[in-house]
Amino acid sequence: MFRKKKEKEKEKVIRVCLKGEEVYRGTMTDLPLKEEIILSKSDEFFNDPNPCFIHRSAVRVRLIAELEEAVAQENWALWNCYADLPGVDFIEYI
């Protein structure tokens, strides 16, 4: 009658480096994104330059999806544009 809930899949941890130095270690969900990019994309996606929590979260989800694709292509320019980090030239999932 009662079914065991499916366990949530643990989110992978990433390690982001610049010139061999680790600049971020954590999940993609917790990745710091530049505030000006969030505001700009919120205006672009939702015509909302002052986003509420829902729009802000939706923008983060879209940007993180783009960044995940950029890892496969080694597109560090996109990472350097979106991520609020000193720079990126290498990422690995750990």
Backbone hydrogen bonds, N-H to C=O, Kabsch-Sander energy under -0.5 kcal/mol:
donor,donor_aa,acceptor,acceptor_aa,energy
3,R,1,M,-0.6
14,I,26,G,-3.7
15,R,92,E,-2.8
16,V,24,Y,-3.0
17,C,90,F,-3.1
18,L,21,E,-2.5
21,E,18,L,-1.9
23,V,16,V,-3.1
24,Y,16,V,-1.5
26,G,14,I,-1.9
28,M,12,K,-0.6
31,L,28,M,-1.2
34,K,82,Y,-2.8
38,I,34,K,-2.0
39,L,35,E,-2.5
40,S,36,E,-2.1
41,K,37,I,-2.9
42,S,38,I,-2.0
43,D,39,L,-2.0
44,E,40,S,-2.1
45,F,41,K,-3.4
46,F,42,S,-2.5
47,N,43,D,-1.2
48,D,42,S,-1.2
56,R,52,C,-2.7
57,S,53,F,-2.4
58,A,54,I,-2.2
59,V,55,H,-2.4
60,R,56,R,-2.1
61,V,57,S,-2.3
62,R,58,A,-2.0
63,L,59,V,-2.8
64,I,60,R,-2.7
65,A,61,V,-2.0
66,E,62,R,-2.1
67,L,63,L,-2.3
68,E,64,I,-2.3
69,E,65,A,-1.8
70,A,66,E,-2.1
71,V,67,L,-1.5
72,A,68,E,-1.1
73,Q,69,E,-1.2
74,E,70,A,-0.6
74,E,71,V,-1.1
75,N,70,A,-2.8
76,W,74,E,-1.4
79,W,75,N,-1.2
80,N,76,W,-2.8
81,C,77,A,-1.5
82,Y,78,L,-2.6
83,A,79,W,-2.6
84,D,32,P,-2.6
85,L,83,A,-1.8
89,D,17,C,-2.7
90,F,17,C,-1.2
92,E,15,R,-2.0
94,I,13,V,-3.2
